């Protein structure tokens, strides 16, 4: 209910497009306990409430996809943070574990699922967080990405697969 009140206030007399806060595409990529979710079974119905509130004010609404990677909060996720390679997060001080290729595939599938759910919930636009030190930018950064596999040999590979996954989920 607090989210609905918040976004209604922004939409009323606000900008033409409202970009929601980042939502993690998988449970392990969350940053804080009150972060909106797109990976839960009830996510479509809950996010649709926000979409409806914003649309009622004749505004467009955008869902912002993210995975925090090394910046994920272990107190929220219940798991160690994961990144392309083991790195220490400057914010939390926690050292991440390297992602396996299977975990990478799961995250990419999470982007497809998130795009499908966002489309079903009625979002007008989708935004992919690829900067600010989060997972996609961690793969792009040669100081962080020390992988020897295809995701290290071609640092663009992860980003390209994420973008293709979102397009697949929201044709």
Secondary structure, DSSP 4 states (H G I P E B T S, - for coil): -HHHHHHHHHHTT--SEEEEEEEESSGGG--STT--BSSSTTHHHHHHHHHHHHHHTT-EEEEEEE--GGG--HHHHSS--EESS--B-TTT-PBPEEPPHHHHHHHHHHHHHHHHHHHHHT-SEEEE---TTSHHHHHH-TTT----SHHHHSTTHHHHHHHHHHHHHT-
